[in-house]
Amino acid sequence: MLKQHIKVTAIGSGNVAWHLTEALKNIGCKIYQVYSRNKDNAQRLALHLDCDSTHYIEEIKMDSDLYLIMVSDDAIAGLVSELPQFTGSQILAHTSGSVPSTILSKKSMHYGSFYPLQTFIRSQKVDISEVPFLVYGSTPSSLRFLRMTANKLSQNVKEINDVERLQYHLSAVFVNNFINHIACISDQYLSNQNLDPKVLEPLMKTTFDKILKGNTCENQTGPAKRDDKKLMQKHTGLLNSNPNWKSIYESISESIKEQYESNQ
């Protein structure tokens, strides 16, 4: 079993850090320190967790069991270069979906990834027990530690390598970021026409229910699958004033058409 009162140093104070540190605290971990370049953000999260904070990287204490990097992907390399060298058994891990865990090898022998495959917004509650955790450890002991920690948090834990994690991340961008953007376009389009976007809510609920319960490829309907050129021309004509939206419509329609042509 995971030992009680594991010390965790949180490196970062954004959305992921707020959710994960609270979840770790709830399973018995001791959040020992919060580091963030932004002093106010570090202090705010530390106050919430009742722990120490710092905005000076040289003041990070070196006696935690787990150092969890929870910053934007672009910031990880620069941050790692400034970290002190880890000489003991402490584990250095990040929560990124796309950055190779090997970037951490410059500072520690015991490193890994601890990726929660979910989108986090600080003000929105997330049931951590349902979030898939994709973990990797550079050594048997670090992998065992990260896997056992994740198992305390979630019912869905997978051991994967860096390439597999990036592939999951790509798929998540399709199903989360892209779908949300398309829903945003739909809302904006109807609002621009002084029409009510809420009329589509039952359709949206049905669509996502079918996605979760059935075969997504078999669920496909619409003019692109039927290759209904006349209807698609009507639609694109309505989008002439917004070339970007028109391009998205045409690109996705062509992708749908090609997929189902090849399956016939």
N, C-alpha and C positions, 0 to 999 in steps of 0.2 A: 504494500500500500504506500501511497504518497505520504511522506512524513509530514507531521504537522508543523505549522509556522515556518514554512519555506520563505526565505527572504527574497523579495522581488524588487528590483530597481526598474522603474518605468522610465524609458527614454523616449520622451514625446508626451504631448498633452492635448492631442486632438481628439476627434470622434472615436477612433479605435481605442485610444488609451483610456478614455472615460468608460467605455463599455467593458473592456477586458480587465482593467485593474479592479473594478468593482466586482466582476465575476470571480476573479482570482481571490479577492478578499473573502468572498462569500464561501469559498471552498476551504478556507483555513489558511491561505497564504498571508504572509505579512508584507504589505507594501511598505518597503523600507525607505524609499526615496523616489522623488519625481524630478527628472531633469528635463528642462526645456529651455531653448534659447530665449523664449519670451518669459520674462520674470513673472508677469501677472498671471499668465496661463499656468505656469508651474505652481505658483502659490495657490491658485484657485483649485486645481486638482488635488494638491497635497492637503489642503484644508478639508476637502470632501472626504479624503481617505485617512485623515488624521496621521500624517507622516511628514517627514522632512522634505524640503525642496531646494533646488539650486538652479541657477541659470548660467553657472560657470562649469564648463565641462571638466575642468581640473579638480572640481570639488566633488565629483562623483565618488562615493564611497565604494571601496573594493571588497566588501565583505558580504555581499548578497550571494544567493545561490543562482539566481537567474537574472540576467540583464536583457530586457525585452525592448527592442528598438521598434517604435511605433510612430514613424515619421513618413513623409511622402517619399515615394520611390526615388525621386530626383535628389533628395537630401541625404540618402543613406551613405553613399560613397564618401562624401565630404565629412559627414559625422564620424564614420568609422575611422577615417584617417586621423581624427583628433582624439579618439579614445585612448586611454592608457593601455599598456600591454597587459593581457590577462595571463598570469603565470600559474594560477591554481586550477581547481576543478570547476570553477564557475562556468556557467553556460551562457553564451552570447547568442541570441536568436533574434530574428526579425519577423515581422508579420506581413511582409510584402508578398503579393501574388506573382510578381514578375522579376524581381531582383535575385540573381543567383545567391545561394547561401554562401558560396565559396568566397564572396567578398569579405566575409567575416573571418576567414582563415588567417588574414594578416594580423589579427589581434588575439586570436584564441585557438587552441587546439580543439576545444569543445564548443562547437557552434552548430547552428541549425536554423530551420524555419518553423514557424508556428503560425500558420496562415489560416485565419477564420474566413471561410468563403461566404461572405455576407457584406452587404452595404450598411454602413453605420452612420446614423445622424444622432448627435448627442441628445436631442430632445425626444427621440422616439425609442420606446422600449423594444428590446429584442430578446426573445427567448433563447439564451445562449445554448441551452440543452439541445436545441434543434439545429444549431449552426454546424456545418461540416468543418472540421479542423484537419488541415493537411499538414503533416509534420515530417520533418527530416532531421536526423542528427548525424554529425560527422564521426562519432564514435558510438559503440554499443551503449555506453552509459548515458551519453547525451540523448540518444534516440529513446532509450527506455524512460528517461526523466521526462522528456517532452511528450511522449506518448501517454504516460501515466497522468501527467498534468492535464492534458487534453481530455483524457477519458473521465476525469473528475468533472470537467466542464460540460462535455457534450456526449450524446449517444452515437455520434457519427464521426469517427476518427479514422483517417487513412494515412498510411506511411507511403510517401511518394518522393521521387527525386525532383531536382530543379526543373528539368524539361517537362515532366508531367504537370508540375504546378503551374508553369507558364501556359501549358495547353488548357488546363482548367480555367485559368485567368482569362484567356482569350474567349473561351466559350461563355464565361460569365459576362464579359463585355457585350457579346451579342444578346444574351437573354435579359440582361439588366439595363445597361446603359443605352443600347440601341433601341430596345423596345420602349423604354421610358422617353427617349427623344422623339420617337414616332408618335407616342401618345401626346406629348407636348405639342407637336406640330398639329395634330388633330384638334386639340383644344384651342390653339391659337387661330387656326383656320376658321372654325365655327364662330369663335368670338369676333373675329374680323368681319364676319357676315351677319353679325347681330343674332346669331343662333345659339342655342343652349347646349353646351358640351355634355351636360348631365344626361341628355337623351341617350347617349352612347353607353352609360354605365352598365345597364343590364347585359349588353353585348360584350363589354369588357370582362365582366364577371364570368359569363359563359365561356368566353375565349380562354381565360386563364384556368378555369375549371377543367376544360377539355385538355389543355396543355399538361396539367398535372396528372390527369387520370388516364389519358390515352396516348396513342402513337401520334406524335406531332406531325410527322410527314403525311400520315393518312388523313389527318384532320384538315389539310389544306383545302380551301375553297376559293372562289373569287374569279374575277375576269381574267387575270393573268394565267391561272391554271387552265381555264377554258380557251385561252387565246382569243378572247373577245376583243378584237381590235377596235371596233366601233365604240364600245363602252370606254375602253382605256383612252381613246382619243378625246372623248367628252371630258373625262376626268383631267387629263393633262391640259386641255383647253382652259379649264377653271383655274389652273395653276400658272398660267402665262405670266401673271404679275409677280410671281415668286420663283425665279429660275432654280433656286437651290432646292425647294420643295419638289418642283417638277422633276429635277434630276434624280432625287431620292425615289420618287414614285416610279420613274422609268427604270432605274437601276434594279430596284427590288422586283419589279414586275418581270424584267428580263431574266433575272435569276430564277424566279418561280417557273417561268415558261420553260427555260432550259432544263430545269430539274425534272419536270413532269413530261417533257418531250422524250427525255432519255429513258424514262421509266415505262413508256408505252410499248 
